[in-house]
Amino acid sequence: MAFSIRLTESEKALADSYAKLHAMSLGEAFKKALFEKIEDEYDIAVADEAYSEYVESGRESRPIEALWKECDL
């Protein structure tokens, strides 16, 4: 699949600089940035869901020292 986007001259210059800095084509730079953004947002959504489940469970956290003692560390 291919697509095109419109950039201002300053946006294109910035994107070109980024691609050159990382020794990749402009297309590779955009693809990398897109998938990193998708992955970051997915990770945030998963973390939010896990935290909500933790809060709803009523469980409480405890100091790490308590775990160490329990594990005899």
mmCIF file of the N, C-alpha and C atoms, coordinates in Angstrom:
data_MODEL
# 
_entry.id   MODEL 
# 
loop_
_atom_site.group_PDB 
_atom_site.id 
_atom_site.type_symbol 
_atom_site.label_atom_id 
_atom_site.label_alt_id 
_atom_site.label_comp_id 
_atom_site.label_asym_id 
_atom_site.label_entity_id 
_atom_site.label_seq_id 
_atom_site.pdbx_PDB_ins_code 
_atom_site.Cartn_x 
_atom_site.Cartn_y 
_atom_site.Cartn_z 
_atom_site.occupancy 
_atom_site.B_iso_or_equiv 
_atom_site.pdbx_formal_charge 
_atom_site.auth_seq_id 
_atom_site.auth_comp_id 
_atom_site.auth_asym_id 
_atom_site.auth_atom_id 
_atom_site.pdbx_PDB_model_num 
ATOM 1   N N  . MET A 1 1  ? 0.847   -1.183  0.000  1.00 0.00 ? 1  MET A N  1 
ATOM 2   C CA . MET A 1 1  ? 0.000   0.000   0.000  1.00 0.00 ? 1  MET A CA 1 
ATOM 3   C C  . MET A 1 1  ? 0.888   1.240   0.000  1.00 0.00 ? 1  MET A C  1 
ATOM 4   N N  . ALA A 1 2  ? 0.538   2.185   -0.760 1.00 0.00 ? 2  ALA A N  1 
ATOM 5   C CA . ALA A 1 2  ? 1.289   3.439   -0.824 1.00 0.00 ? 2  ALA A CA 1 
ATOM 6   C C  . ALA A 1 2  ? 0.337   4.596   -0.571 1.00 0.00 ? 2  ALA A C  1 
ATOM 7   N N  . PHE A 1 3  ? 0.868   5.660   -0.004 1.00 0.00 ? 3  PHE A N  1 
ATOM 8   C CA . PHE A 1 3  ? 0.069   6.857   0.168  1.00 0.00 ? 3  PHE A CA 1 
ATOM 9   C C  . PHE A 1 3  ? 0.984   8.065   0.153  1.00 0.00 ? 3  PHE A C  1 
ATOM 10  N N  . SER A 1 4  ? 0.389   9.232   0.052  1.00 0.00 ? 4  SER A N  1 
ATOM 11  C CA . SER A 1 4  ? 1.193   10.453  0.035  1.00 0.00 ? 4  SER A CA 1 
ATOM 12  C C  . SER A 1 4  ? 0.652   11.409  1.087  1.00 0.00 ? 4  SER A C  1 
ATOM 13  N N  . ILE A 1 5  ? 1.530   12.263  1.566  1.00 0.00 ? 5  ILE A N  1 
ATOM 14  C CA . ILE A 1 5  ? 1.132   13.293  2.522  1.00 0.00 ? 5  ILE A CA 1 
ATOM 15  C C  . ILE A 1 5  ? 1.725   14.619  2.069  1.00 0.00 ? 5  ILE A C  1 
ATOM 16  N N  . ARG A 1 6  ? 1.095   15.687  2.480  1.00 0.00 ? 6  ARG A N  1 
ATOM 17  C CA . ARG A 1 6  ? 1.591   17.018  2.145  1.00 0.00 ? 6  ARG A CA 1 
ATOM 18  C C  . ARG A 1 6  ? 2.319   17.582  3.358  1.00 0.00 ? 6  ARG A C  1 
ATOM 19  N N  . LEU A 1 7  ? 3.497   18.095  3.128  1.00 0.00 ? 7  LEU A N  1 
ATOM 20  C CA . LEU A 1 7  ? 4.297   18.702  4.184  1.00 0.00 ? 7  LEU A CA 1 
ATOM 21  C C  . LEU A 1 7  ? 4.678   20.115  3.787  1.00 0.00 ? 7  LEU A C  1 
ATOM 22  N N  . THR A 1 8  ? 4.802   20.962  4.791  1.00 0.00 ? 8  THR A N  1 
ATOM 23  C CA . THR A 1 8  ? 5.351   22.290  4.516  1.00 0.00 ? 8  THR A CA 1 
ATOM 24  C C  . THR A 1 8  ? 6.844   22.105  4.252  1.00 0.00 ? 8  THR A C  1 
ATOM 25  N N  . GLU A 1 9  ? 7.473   23.131  3.757  1.00 0.00 ? 9  GLU A N  1 
ATOM 26  C CA . GLU A 1 9  ? 8.915   23.050  3.507  1.00 0.00 ? 9  GLU A CA 1 
ATOM 27  C C  . GLU A 1 9  ? 9.683   22.777  4.798  1.00 0.00 ? 9  GLU A C  1 
ATOM 28  N N  . SER A 1 10 ? 9.276   23.412  5.884  1.00 0.00 ? 10 SER A N  1 
ATOM 29  C CA . SER A 1 10 ? 9.992   23.198  7.149  1.00 0.00 ? 10 SER A CA 1 
ATOM 30  C C  . SER A 1 10 ? 9.750   21.786  7.688  1.00 0.00 ? 10 SER A C  1 
ATOM 31  N N  . GLU A 1 11 ? 8.551   21.262  7.517  1.00 0.00 ? 11 GLU A N  1 
ATOM 32  C CA . GLU A 1 11 ? 8.270   19.887  7.939  1.00 0.00 ? 11 GLU A CA 1 
ATOM 33  C C  . GLU A 1 11 ? 9.093   18.892  7.130  1.00 0.00 ? 11 GLU A C  1 
ATOM 34  N N  . LYS A 1 12 ? 9.174   19.134  5.836  1.00 0.00 ? 12 LYS A N  1 
ATOM 35  C CA . LYS A 1 12 ? 9.959   18.239  4.975  1.00 0.00 ? 12 LYS A CA 1 
ATOM 36  C C  . LYS A 1 12 ? 11.436  18.300  5.333  1.00 0.00 ? 12 LYS A C  1 
ATOM 37  N N  . ALA A 1 13 ? 11.939  19.500  5.608  1.00 0.00 ? 13 ALA A N  1 
ATOM 38  C CA . ALA A 1 13 ? 13.349  19.649  5.982  1.00 0.00 ? 13 ALA A CA 1 
ATOM 39  C C  . ALA A 1 13 ? 13.628  18.900  7.282  1.00 0.00 ? 13 ALA A C  1 
ATOM 40  N N  . LEU A 1 14 ? 12.721  19.002  8.238  1.00 0.00 ? 14 LEU A N  1 
ATOM 41  C CA . LEU A 1 14 ? 12.892  18.294  9.507  1.00 0.00 ? 14 LEU A CA 1 
ATOM 42  C C  . LEU A 1 14 ? 12.856  16.786  9.297  1.00 0.00 ? 14 LEU A C  1 
ATOM 43  N N  . ALA A 1 15 ? 11.898  16.307  8.512  1.00 0.00 ? 15 ALA A N  1 
ATOM 44  C CA . ALA A 1 15 ? 11.787  14.874  8.233  1.00 0.00 ? 15 ALA A CA 1 
ATOM 45  C C  . ALA A 1 15 ? 13.020  14.368  7.481  1.00 0.00 ? 15 ALA A C  1 
ATOM 46  N N  . ASP A 1 16 ? 13.474  15.127  6.515  1.00 0.00 ? 16 ASP A N  1 
ATOM 47  C CA . ASP A 1 16 ? 14.684  14.739  5.775  1.00 0.00 ? 16 ASP A CA 1 
ATOM 48  C C  . ASP A 1 16 ? 15.900  14.660  6.703  1.00 0.00 ? 16 ASP A C  1 
ATOM 49  N N  . SER A 1 17 ? 16.024  15.628  7.596  1.00 0.00 ? 17 SER A N  1 
ATOM 50  C CA . SER A 1 17 ? 17.140  15.632  8.545  1.00 0.00 ? 17 SER A CA 1 
ATOM 51  C C  . SER A 1 17 ? 17.083  14.409  9.452  1.00 0.00 ? 17 SER A C  1 
ATOM 52  N N  . TYR A 1 18 ? 15.891  14.081  9.934  1.00 0.00 ? 18 TYR A N  1 
ATOM 53  C CA . TYR A 1 18 ? 15.725  12.910  10.797 1.00 0.00 ? 18 TYR A CA 1 
ATOM 54  C C  . TYR A 1 18 ? 16.116  11.637  10.059 1.00 0.00 ? 18 TYR A C  1 
ATOM 55  N N  . ALA A 1 19 ? 15.618  11.497  8.844  1.00 0.00 ? 19 ALA A N  1 
ATOM 56  C CA . ALA A 1 19 ? 15.922  10.300  8.052  1.00 0.00 ? 19 ALA A CA 1 
ATOM 57  C C  . ALA A 1 19 ? 17.421  10.188  7.797  1.00 0.00 ? 19 ALA A C  1 
ATOM 58  N N  . LYS A 1 20 ? 18.040  11.294  7.443  1.00 0.00 ? 20 LYS A N  1 
ATOM 59  C CA . LYS A 1 20 ? 19.481  11.292  7.168  1.00 0.00 ? 20 LYS A CA 1 
ATOM 60  C C  . LYS A 1 20 ? 20.272  10.952  8.428  1.00 0.00 ? 20 LYS A C  1 
ATOM 61  N N  . LEU A 1 21 ? 19.870  11.528  9.568  1.00 0.00 ? 21 LEU A N  1 
ATOM 62  C CA . LEU A 1 21 ? 20.543  11.275  10.837 1.00 0.00 ? 21 LEU A CA 1 
ATOM 63  C C  . LEU A 1 21 ? 20.538  9.794   11.185 1.00 0.00 ? 21 LEU A C  1 
ATOM 64  N N  . HIS A 1 22 ? 19.448  9.111   10.850 1.00 0.00 ? 22 HIS A N  1 
ATOM 65  C CA . HIS A 1 22 ? 19.297  7.692   11.172 1.00 0.00 ? 22 HIS A CA 1 
ATOM 66  C C  . HIS A 1 22 ? 19.608  6.773   9.981  1.00 0.00 ? 22 HIS A C  1 
ATOM 67  N N  . ALA A 1 23 ? 20.179  7.340   8.946  1.00 0.00 ? 23 ALA A N  1 
ATOM 68  C CA . ALA A 1 23 ? 20.604  6.589   7.760  1.00 0.00 ? 23 ALA A CA 1 
ATOM 69  C C  . ALA A 1 23 ? 19.484  5.724   7.194  1.00 0.00 ? 23 ALA A C  1 
ATOM 70  N N  . MET A 1 24 ? 18.344  6.353   6.959  1.00 0.00 ? 24 MET A N  1 
ATOM 71  C CA . MET A 1 24 ? 17.216  5.636   6.373  1.00 0.00 ? 24 MET A CA 1 
ATOM 72  C C  . MET A 1 24 ? 16.500  6.539   5.379  1.00 0.00 ? 24 MET A C  1 
ATOM 73  N N  . SER A 1 25 ? 15.691  5.921   4.564  1.00 0.00 ? 25 SER A N  1 
ATOM 74  C CA . SER A 1 25 ? 14.931  6.705   3.597  1.00 0.00 ? 25 SER A CA 1 
ATOM 75  C C  . SER A 1 25 ? 13.823  7.463   4.322  1.00 0.00 ? 25 SER A C  1 
ATOM 76  N N  . LEU A 1 26 ? 13.283  8.441   3.650  1.00 0.00 ? 26 LEU A N  1 
ATOM 77  C CA . LEU A 1 26 ? 12.186  9.213   4.218  1.00 0.00 ? 26 LEU A CA 1 
ATOM 78  C C  . LEU A 1 26 ? 10.984  8.307   4.479  1.00 0.00 ? 26 LEU A C  1 
ATOM 79  N N  . GLY A 1 27 ? 10.717  7.398   3.566  1.00 0.00 ? 27 GLY A N  1 
ATOM 80  C CA . GLY A 1 27 ? 9.612   6.461   3.740  1.00 0.00 ? 27 GLY A CA 1 
ATOM 81  C C  . GLY A 1 27 ? 9.807   5.570   4.954  1.00 0.00 ? 27 GLY A C  1 
ATOM 82  N N  . GLU A 1 28 ? 11.032  5.077   5.133  1.00 0.00 ? 28 GLU A N  1 
ATOM 83  C CA . GLU A 1 28 ? 11.336  4.244   6.304  1.00 0.00 ? 28 GLU A CA 1 
ATOM 84  C C  . GLU A 1 28 ? 11.171  5.043   7.597  1.00 0.00 ? 28 GLU A C  1 
ATOM 85  N N  . ALA A 1 29 ? 11.585  6.302   7.575  1.00 0.00 ? 29 ALA A N  1 
ATOM 86  C CA . ALA A 1 29 ? 11.475  7.148   8.761  1.00 0.00 ? 29 ALA A CA 1 
ATOM 87  C C  . ALA A 1 29 ? 10.016  7.351   9.151  1.00 0.00 ? 29 ALA A C  1 
ATOM 88  N N  . PHE A 1 30 ? 9.164   7.622   8.166  1.00 0.00 ? 30 PHE A N  1 
ATOM 89  C CA . PHE A 1 30 ? 7.748   7.800   8.466  1.00 0.00 ? 30 PHE A CA 1 
ATOM 90  C C  . PHE A 1 30 ? 7.116   6.499   8.963  1.00 0.00 ? 30 PHE A C  1 
ATOM 91  N N  . LYS A 1 31 ? 7.478   5.393   8.335  1.00 0.00 ? 31 LYS A N  1 
ATOM 92  C CA . LYS A 1 31 ? 6.931   4.093   8.747  1.00 0.00 ? 31 LYS A CA 1 
ATOM 93  C C  . LYS A 1 31 ? 7.355   3.779   10.182 1.00 0.00 ? 31 LYS A C  1 
ATOM 94  N N  . LYS A 1 32 ? 8.622   4.002   10.487 1.00 0.00 ? 32 LYS A N  1 
ATOM 95  C CA . LYS A 1 32 ? 9.123   3.747   11.833 1.00 0.00 ? 32 LYS A CA 1 
ATOM 96  C C  . LYS A 1 32 ? 8.390   4.615   12.851 1.00 0.00 ? 32 LYS A C  1 
ATOM 97  N N  . ALA A 1 33 ? 8.255   5.892   12.561 1.00 0.00 ? 33 ALA A N  1 
ATOM 98  C CA . ALA A 1 33 ? 7.591   6.815   13.474 1.00 0.00 ? 33 ALA A CA 1 
ATOM 99  C C  . ALA A 1 33 ? 6.127   6.427   13.683 1.00 0.00 ? 33 ALA A C  1 
ATOM 100 N N  . LEU A 1 34 ? 5.456   6.044   12.618 1.00 0.00 ? 34 LEU A N  1 
ATOM 101 C CA . LEU A 1 34 ? 4.056   5.650   12.710 1.00 0.00 ? 34 LEU A CA 1 
ATOM 102 C C  . LEU A 1 34 ? 3.884   4.434   13.612 1.00 0.00 ? 34 LEU A C  1 
ATOM 103 N N  . PHE A 1 35 ? 4.687   3.402   13.381 1.00 0.00 ? 35 PHE A N  1 
ATOM 104 C CA . PHE A 1 35 ? 4.522   2.185   14.167 1.00 0.00 ? 35 PHE A CA 1 
ATOM 105 C C  . PHE A 1 35 ? 5.000   2.348   15.606 1.00 0.00 ? 35 PHE A C  1 
ATOM 106 N N  . GLU A 1 36 ? 5.971   3.208   15.850 1.00 0.00 ? 36 GLU A N  1 
ATOM 107 C CA . GLU A 1 36 ? 6.373   3.490   17.228 1.00 0.00 ? 36 GLU A CA 1 
ATOM 108 C C  . GLU A 1 36 ? 5.239   4.190   17.970 1.00 0.00 ? 36 GLU A C  1 
ATOM 109 N N  . LYS A 1 37 ? 4.570   5.119   17.295 1.00 0.00 ? 37 LYS A N  1 
ATOM 110 C CA . LYS A 1 37 ? 3.440   5.827   17.904 1.00 0.00 ? 37 LYS A CA 1 
ATOM 111 C C  . LYS A 1 37 ? 2.303   4.856   18.207 1.00 0.00 ? 37 LYS A C  1 
ATOM 112 N N  . ILE A 1 38 ? 1.994   3.974   17.265 1.00 0.00 ? 38 ILE A N  1 
ATOM 113 C CA . ILE A 1 38 ? 0.938   2.981   17.473 1.00 0.00 ? 38 ILE A CA 1 
ATOM 114 C C  . ILE A 1 38 ? 1.296   2.086   18.659 1.00 0.00 ? 38 ILE A C  1 
ATOM 115 N N  . GLU A 1 39 ? 2.542   1.629   18.721 1.00 0.00 ? 39 GLU A N  1 
ATOM 116 C CA . GLU A 1 39 ? 2.980   0.762   19.813 1.00 0.00 ? 39 GLU A CA 1 
ATOM 117 C C  . GLU A 1 39 ? 2.901   1.482   21.156 1.00 0.00 ? 39 GLU A C  1 
ATOM 118 N N  . ASP A 1 40 ? 3.321   2.738   21.200 1.00 0.00 ? 40 ASP A N  1 
ATOM 119 C CA . ASP A 1 40 ? 3.253   3.512   22.443 1.00 0.00 ? 40 ASP A CA 1 
ATOM 120 C C  . ASP A 1 40 ? 1.813   3.649   22.929 1.00 0.00 ? 40 ASP A C  1 
ATOM 121 N N  . GLU A 1 41 ? 0.905   3.988   22.026 1.00 0.00 ? 41 GLU A N  1 
ATOM 122 C CA . GLU A 1 41 ? -0.495  4.151   22.413 1.00 0.00 ? 41 GLU A CA 1 
ATOM 123 C C  . GLU A 1 41 ? -1.112  2.826   22.848 1.00 0.00 ? 41 GLU A C  1 
ATOM 124 N N  . TYR A 1 42 ? -0.726  1.730   22.198 1.00 0.00 ? 42 TYR A N  1 
ATOM 125 C CA . TYR A 1 42 ? -1.211  0.403   22.595 1.00 0.00 ? 42 TYR A CA 1 
ATOM 126 C C  . TYR A 1 42 ? -0.716  0.074   24.000 1.00 0.00 ? 42 TYR A C  1 
ATOM 127 N N  . ASP A 1 43 ? 0.575   0.321   24.263 1.00 0.00 ? 43 ASP A N  1 
ATOM 128 C CA . ASP A 1 43 ? 1.139   0.055   25.584 1.00 0.00 ? 43 ASP A CA 1 
ATOM 129 C C  . ASP A 1 43 ? 0.415   0.862   26.662 1.00 0.00 ? 43 ASP A C  1 
ATOM 130 N N  . ILE A 1 44 ? 0.102   2.110   26.379 1.00 0.00 ? 44 ILE A N  1 
ATOM 131 C CA . ILE A 1 44 ? -0.614  2.959   27.340 1.00 0.00 ? 44 ILE A CA 1 
ATOM 132 C C  . ILE A 1 44 ? -2.009  2.397   27.600 1.00 0.00 ? 44 ILE A C  1 
ATOM 133 N N  . ALA A 1 45 ? -2.697  1.968   26.553 1.00 0.00 ? 45 ALA A N  1 
ATOM 134 C CA . ALA A 1 45 ? -4.042  1.413   26.711 1.00 0.00 ? 45 ALA A CA 1 
ATOM 135 C C  . ALA A 1 45 ? -4.012  0.135   27.548 1.00 0.00 ? 45 ALA A C  1 
ATOM 136 N N  . VAL A 1 46 ? -3.042  -0.730  27.306 1.00 0.00 ? 46 VAL A N  1 
ATOM 137 C CA . VAL A 1 46 ? -2.915  -1.972  28.078 1.00 0.00 ? 46 VAL A CA 1 
ATOM 138 C C  . VAL A 1 46 ? -2.606  -1.651  29.540 1.00 0.00 ? 46 VAL A C  1 
ATOM 139 N N  . ALA A 1 47 ? -1.713  -0.703  29.781 1.00 0.00 ? 47 ALA A N  1 
ATOM 140 C CA . ALA A 1 47 ? -1.365  -0.316  31.149 1.00 0.00 ? 47 ALA A CA 1 
ATOM 141 C C  . ALA A 1 47 ? -2.567  0.282   31.869 1.00 0.00 ? 47 ALA A C  1 
ATOM 142 N N  . ASP A 1 48 ? -3.329  1.137   31.189 1.00 0.00 ? 48 ASP A N  1 
ATOM 143 C CA . ASP A 1 48 ? -4.526  1.722   31.791 1.00 0.00 ? 48 ASP A CA 1 
ATOM 144 C C  . ASP A 1 48 ? -5.530  0.646   32.177 1.00 0.00 ? 48 ASP A C  1 
ATOM 145 N N  . GLU A 1 49 ? -5.712  -0.328  31.294 1.00 0.00 ? 49 GLU A N  1 
ATOM 146 C CA . GLU A 1 49 ? -6.652  -1.421  31.577 1.00 0.00 ? 49 GLU A CA 1 
ATOM 147 C C  . GLU A 1 49 ? -6.176  -2.248  32.765 1.00 0.00 ? 49 GLU A C  1 
ATOM 148 N N  . ALA A 1 50 ? -4.894  -2.568  32.809 1.00 0.00 ? 50 ALA A N  1 
ATOM 149 C CA . ALA A 1 50 ? -4.344  -3.351  33.922 1.00 0.00 ? 50 ALA A CA 1 
ATOM 150 C C  . ALA A 1 50 ? -4.478  -2.584  35.240 1.00 0.00 ? 50 ALA A C  1 
ATOM 151 N N  . TYR A 1 51 ? -4.232  -1.283  35.207 1.00 0.00 ? 51 TYR A N  1 
ATOM 152 C CA . TYR A 1 51 ? -4.357  -0.481  36.425 1.00 0.00 ? 51 TYR A CA 1 
ATOM 153 C C  . TYR A 1 51 ? -5.806  -0.438  36.889 1.00 0.00 ? 51 TYR A C  1 
ATOM 154 N N  . SER A 1 52 ? -6.729  -0.279  35.957 1.00 0.00 ? 52 SER A N  1 
ATOM 155 C CA . SER A 1 52 ? -8.156  -0.276  36.320 1.00 0.00 ? 52 SER A CA 1 
ATOM 156 C C  . SER A 1 52 ? -8.553  -1.596  36.971 1.00 0.00 ? 52 SER A C  1 
ATOM 157 N N  . GLU A 1 53 ? -8.089  -2.699  36.419 1.00 0.00 ? 53 GLU A N  1 
ATOM 158 C CA . GLU A 1 53 ? -8.375  -4.014  37.003 1.00 0.00 ? 53 GLU A CA 1 
ATOM 159 C C  . GLU A 1 53 ? -7.782  -4.116  38.401 1.00 0.00 ? 53 GLU A C  1 
ATOM 160 N N  . TYR A 1 54 ? -6.587  -3.592  38.599 1.00 0.00 ? 54 TYR A N  1 
ATOM 161 C CA . TYR A 1 54 ? -5.935  -3.613  39.906 1.00 0.00 ? 54 TYR A CA 1 
ATOM 162 C C  . TYR A 1 54 ? -6.759  -2.812  40.911 1.00 0.00 ? 54 TYR A C  1 
ATOM 163 N N  . VAL A 1 55 ? -7.176  -1.610  40.531 1.00 0.00 ? 55 VAL A N  1 
ATOM 164 C CA . VAL A 1 55 ? -7.953  -0.760  41.426 1.00 0.00 ? 55 VAL A CA 1 
ATOM 165 C C  . VAL A 1 55 ? -9.279  -1.423  41.772 1.00 0.00 ? 55 VAL A C  1 
ATOM 166 N N  . GLU A 1 56 ? -9.961  -1.970  40.770 1.00 0.00 ? 56 GLU A N  1 
ATOM 167 C CA . GLU A 1 56 ? -11.253 -2.613  40.991 1.00 0.00 ? 56 GLU A CA 1 
ATOM 168 C C  . GLU A 1 56 ? -11.140 -3.870  41.857 1.00 0.00 ? 56 GLU A C  1 
ATOM 169 N N  . SER A 1 57 ? -9.982  -4.514  41.868 1.00 0.00 ? 57 SER A N  1 
ATOM 170 C CA . SER A 1 57 ? -9.806  -5.737  42.650 1.00 0.00 ? 57 SER A CA 1 
ATOM 171 C C  . SER A 1 57 ? -9.750  -5.448  44.149 1.00 0.00 ? 57 SER A C  1 
ATOM 172 N N  . GLY A 1 58 ? -9.468  -4.200  44.508 1.00 0.00 ? 58 GLY A N  1 
ATOM 173 C CA . GLY A 1 58 ? -9.387  -3.838  45.915 1.00 0.00 ? 58 GLY A CA 1 
ATOM 174 C C  . GLY A 1 58 ? -8.066  -4.199  46.566 1.00 0.00 ? 58 GLY A C  1 
ATOM 175 N N  . ARG A 1 59 ? -7.168  -4.776  45.808 1.00 0.00 ? 59 ARG A N  1 
ATOM 176 C CA . ARG A 1 59 ? -5.863  -5.142  46.360 1.00 0.00 ? 59 ARG A CA 1 
ATOM 177 C C  . ARG A 1 59 ? -5.054  -3.888  46.654 1.00 0.00 ? 59 ARG A C  1 
ATOM 178 N N  . GLU A 1 60 ? -4.146  -4.007  47.588 1.00 0.00 ? 60 GLU A N  1 
ATOM 179 C CA . GLU A 1 60 ? -3.299  -2.875  47.935 1.00 0.00 ? 60 GLU A CA 1 
ATOM 180 C C  . GLU A 1 60 ? -1.841  -3.250  47.733 1.00 0.00 ? 60 GLU A C  1 
ATOM 181 N N  . SER A 1 61 ? -1.059  -2.254  47.403 1.00 0.00 ? 61 SER A N  1 
ATOM 182 C CA . SER A 1 61 ? 0.371   -2.494  47.228 1.00 0.00 ? 61 SER A CA 1 
ATOM 183 C C  . SER A 1 61 ? 1.035   -2.557  48.601 1.00 0.00 ? 61 SER A C  1 
ATOM 184 N N  . ARG A 1 62 ? 2.268   -3.003  48.592 1.00 0.00 ? 62 ARG A N  1 
ATOM 185 C CA . ARG A 1 62 ? 3.035   -3.072  49.833 1.00 0.00 ? 62 ARG A CA 1 
ATOM 186 C C  . ARG A 1 62 ? 4.484   -2.753  49.511 1.00 0.00 ? 62 ARG A C  1 
ATOM 187 N N  . PRO A 1 63 ? 5.234   -2.394  50.514 1.00 0.00 ? 63 PRO A N  1 
ATOM 188 C CA . PRO A 1 63 ? 6.645   -2.050  50.263 1.00 0.00 ? 63 PRO A CA 1 
ATOM 189 C C  . PRO A 1 63 ? 7.417   -3.253  49.722 1.00 0.00 ? 63 PRO A C  1 
ATOM 190 N N  . ILE A 1 64 ? 8.397   -2.979  48.883 1.00 0.00 ? 64 ILE A N  1 
ATOM 191 C CA . ILE A 1 64 ? 9.212   -4.042  48.290 1.00 0.00 ? 64 ILE A CA 1 
ATOM 192 C C  . ILE A 1 64 ? 9.943   -4.831  49.369 1.00 0.00 ? 64 ILE A C  1 
ATOM 193 N N  . GLU A 1 65 ? 10.273  -4.170  50.468 1.00 0.00 ? 65 GLU A N  1 
ATOM 194 C CA . GLU A 1 65 ? 10.955  -4.854  51.568 1.00 0.00 ? 65 GLU A CA 1 
ATOM 195 C C  . GLU A 1 65 ? 10.118  -6.023  52.096 1.00 0.00 ? 65 GLU A C  1 
ATOM 196 N N  . ALA A 1 66 ? 8.790   -5.878  52.094 1.00 0.00 ? 66 ALA A N  1 
ATOM 197 C CA . ALA A 1 66 ? 7.918   -6.967  52.546 1.00 0.00 ? 66 ALA A CA 1 
ATOM 198 C C  . ALA A 1 66 ? 8.036   -8.179  51.622 1.00 0.00 ? 66 ALA A C  1 
ATOM 199 N N  . LEU A 1 67 ? 8.138   -7.947  50.332 1.00 0.00 ? 67 LEU A N  1 
ATOM 200 C CA . LEU A 1 67 ? 8.316   -9.049  49.382 1.00 0.00 ? 67 LEU A CA 1 
ATOM 201 C C  . LEU A 1 67 ? 9.670   -9.711  49.593 1.00 0.00 ? 67 LEU A C  1 
ATOM 202 N N  . TRP A 1 68 ? 10.695  -8.905  49.785 1.00 0.00 ? 68 TRP A N  1 
ATOM 203 C CA . TRP A 1 68 ? 12.029  -9.460  50.028 1.00 0.00 ? 68 TRP A CA 1 
ATOM 204 C C  . TRP A 1 68 ? 12.027  -10.362 51.254 1.00 0.00 ? 68 TRP A C  1 
ATOM 205 N N  . LYS A 1 69 ? 11.368  -9.878  52.308 1.00 0.00 ? 69 LYS A N  1 
ATOM 206 C CA . LYS A 1 69 ? 11.313  -10.672 53.537 1.00 0.00 ? 69 LYS A CA 1 
ATOM 207 C C  . LYS A 1 69 ? 10.556  -11.972 53.299 1.00 0.00 ? 69 LYS A C  1 
ATOM 208 N N  . GLU A 1 70 ? 9.440   -11.878 52.580 1.00 0.00 ? 70 GLU A N  1 
ATOM 209 C CA . GLU A 1 70 ? 8.642   -13.070 52.265 1.00 0.00 ? 70 GLU A CA 1 
ATOM 210 C C  . GLU A 1 70 ? 9.441   -14.075 51.458 1.00 0.00 ? 70 GLU A C  1 
ATOM 211 N N  . CYS A 1 71 ? 10.287  -13.587 50.564 1.00 0.00 ? 71 CYS A N  1 
ATOM 212 C CA . CYS A 1 71 ? 11.106  -14.457 49.710 1.00 0.00 ? 71 CYS A CA 1 
ATOM 213 C C  . CYS A 1 71 ? 12.437  -14.814 50.364 1.00 0.00 ? 71 CYS A C  1 
ATOM 214 N N  . ASP A 1 72 ? 12.625  -14.352 51.588 1.00 0.00 ? 72 ASP A N  1 
ATOM 215 C CA . ASP A 1 72 ? 13.842  -14.630 52.331 1.00 0.00 ? 72 ASP A CA 1 
ATOM 216 C C  . ASP A 1 72 ? 15.083  -14.081 51.635 1.00 0.00 ? 72 ASP A C  1 
ATOM 217 N N  . LEU A 1 73 ? 14.964  -12.882 51.129 1.00 0.00 ? 73 LEU A N  1 
ATOM 218 C CA . LEU A 1 73 ? 16.091  -12.229 50.429 1.00 0.00 ? 73 LEU A CA 1 
ATOM 219 C C  . LEU A 1 73 ? 16.753  -11.189 51.293 1.00 0.00 ? 73 LEU A C  1 
# 
